[in-house]
Amino acid sequence: DRFMELSARFLGQARRLERAFATASSDLDPLTGVHNRQAMLRDLQREQARAQRSGRPCALALLDLDHFKRVNDTHGHAAGDTVLSAAADRFIAGLRAYDTVYRHGGEEFLVCLPDTPVALAVGVIERLLDRLRGTPIVVAPGVALRVTFSAGVAPLAADGGVEDAIERADAALYEAKRAGRERVLAAAPGLDKKGPDGAP
């Protein structure tokens, strides 16, 4: 388990360093080293245009760490920062070189998966969930936390807006939380933040 933890951290750091040389530092989140929200919107618009030209699918996944407030409240904000950084490392290590992870805000991450239909993307994100929960994150000597996330997946459709795709992924994420957390759901047609029946 310790070897896997170190390996994931090494791969994550190597990917971040590689991208740091190719990307302006203002595009990176200083805590996790993944791309920030500002870079996300620009990159997704470019990816959507590429998908429109090529006709190839692209999927977005919105990931929210489960019960993250409890980590901060119980173990302190330094532990929370460690969890965010380690989670980002594992996400990067579990994805292809041309997939991109963004810090969407707080404990939320957005993953862009080019050339990937939604059904396949769900499996990719489920494997990230297995990777994260499979090895507890050490936040202090003798203290290791089992961390999970809930996620929603939606297509970055060529004929829709980027914000619309993010909202659909967010709606699916909401449903995953409402269904008990620690799961990945694909966006359903007509799904909004209040759910299919209009209930909050």
Secondary structure, DSSP 8 states (H G I E B T S, - for coil): -HHHHHHHHHHHHHHHHHHHHHS-GGGB-TTT-SB-HHHHHHHHHHHHHHHHHH---EEEEEEEETTHHHHHHHH-HHHHHHHHHHHHHHHHHTS-TT-EEEEEETTEEEEEEET--HHHHHHHHHHHHHHHHHS-EEEETTEEE---EEEEEEE--TTS-HHHHHHHHHHHHHHHHHTTSS-EEE--TT--TT-TTS--
